Amino acid sequence: MVLWAMILDAASAADSCDPDAHVQDALAAVISGDHDRGAAALEEARKAFSCGDVADRQGLARFWLVDGAVSLAGGDAISAKDALGAARTLAPDVWLPDLSDDVRTAWSASDPSEGRGALVFEPALGVREVWVDGAQVVGLAEVTAGAHLVQVGTGTGGVAFADLVFVSPSLSVRVNTGLQPVSAPPAQVAEPSRDRRDPPPLVTSEDDGFDVIVQLVTGAGVSFGDALTAGELEEPAVKVTVPLELAAGVRAGSLMARVHAGSAWLTQGDYLAESGAGGIVNSAFRADVGASLAFTSGSLHGGVLGGVQWPGRIATRALVGLVPAGPAFLELRGGVNVATERSVEPAVELFVGVELR
């Protein structure tokens, strides 16, 4: 009897660390309409990710599919969208035919998440392995926005920690593993030969940390300078403008560099400037070109911008930006315009923009 109990305990322990078995239980519960049993089985699958093998993408996609189905049945459309989007991003060719048409419609409508975020581990992990969605990550853990499975190794093989996290665009998620760092692996002890799943491929990260960005912005600006007249033409002292700008550049780690080109409409009159022939050039629109350099931290960025404005100005700005949600962002710029034979013009502009890629 004692031996039989030991065998049963060993089998139960093996099942408890097999997320696929719990996902199958959850799927059966979904098919039978037992939402509570499905949610309980998925919770056991989440726990199993921390004591079993490193997850594979197909098995994890099946987990997200069933998770999305359980959330949809429970009326949680937002969680369902996140889970089904994760499944489709991981393995778009994996589908469970036993799921309902409503789930398939929601899965088909889910688009891959746009934007990127980062994972920060606390405390530092030393030489412990880190896997995100079954792929080993080395160095900066930058990931696509959306739901992810994070697993942390023992440093000598095997999984010691797992968690499901949701990463928002341009934000960093802190993952508190509660694990002590491993400074160096201990001596390896040979194990008896046994069949094991091949480990996932080693990659440096989910991307190379280098993104090309394109942004379209508009807003409002005001500057304070000299009032000028030339015949019936007038340039007001307080200049209220509506700018439109296209920016392109790169984001590498915490550094963002952009070039800017655009125009601004002066709402109360014309800009006036002397032409090379001694005449007067007037225009209700201003042409702008420039470049900026900024540093990002989470959803914030700050830096400097310099450029040329036609007619007749050199612009310098300090800038600070905020990414409140998705691809949209706000940016406040303040500084001065310097024009030949005129007073320095203080200027401030508030932009609302969208990141196109």
Phi, psi and omega in degrees: 000319180298316180298318180297321178295320178296320179295317179296319178298318180295318179295319179296319179296321179296317179296322183295337179256020178246094183299328181299322180296319179291325177296321177297319177298318180295320179297317179299322179294320178297316181299322182277355179085012181267088184297318183295317179294324177296317179296321179295319179294322177294325177297321176294325177296320178300316179296323183294334179298339184267357181227354180264210178279170173296136184295147171255154189296321181293316178295322179292323177298320178296320176302312182295325178298313180291322177300317178297321180295318179295318179296319180296319179294329179274003177084009180263085186292328182293311178297323178298317179298317180297315183293314181292326175296320177296319180298315183290326178292318182292310186210085184295347180267000181263124176217148178254107186296344179283348179285159187284166177296326178298319179293318180296321178297316179294321178295316181295330182276348182284130179257151175303140182295142175261155180089172183222155175222191183217155176248129179242123186261133177231133350288178178303145190262352183063232182266011176299143178283149175232131176238134174242116182056037176086354179256130181289136183245133177238129180087212184296123183270078174268134186224164173291152176295145180132193182273140182217153169259125177250128175234140180239135184272176180278345188095346180232014183107140182098167183253131180249343185205145174211149178203150173261128184231154174243126183251124176271154181302135175066015179243157176253134178253126179271125181251110180267104184277337185071008182265146174278143179295148175252117186279328180204142180290139175290171181301138182282137177250128182296136177255154173300144180296135177205159180289131179221153175291141176298138180291156179293157181295147178277126175230159182286327175183180179287343171209180184269007179074012184233113184239138169273134182237145174227128185231143174240126185227153172212174181168221180213149179218159176215139176226158187232110183216210181274145170272131183233149174226149175212097185066235179272357180274145182216134172249117185290159177288316177263116188251115178259124186235158173239102183272155171223128191217144172244128180237143176221147181180206182225151172236120180231109185063235180266003183259136177229123178240134183222153165248145187235142174214137181184196181213160178221137179264123175278115191284342188247007182167216181237150164285140178238139178206151178285137176273170180296335181271008180090001178270194181242132174256130178232145179201137174282350181242145179248138176259134184235137167222146181186186179215151180222157176225128184220157175246138183250148175213105184064236181268003182252151168215152179210149181181207183227156179221141174223147181188183180242136175244132175250131010275136157060041179217150169246127185250138172230137184219145160262145184223150174219138184228160180221135175254095183286325183193139174054217182278352182282151177206162175245147178215126178252129180235138177219142180175216183222154168252134179247122181237148181298131176057033175224165174290153175295136183255111169296144183214147175218142183219140174243123183247145168242125186226170175224136178271117185282334175201000000 
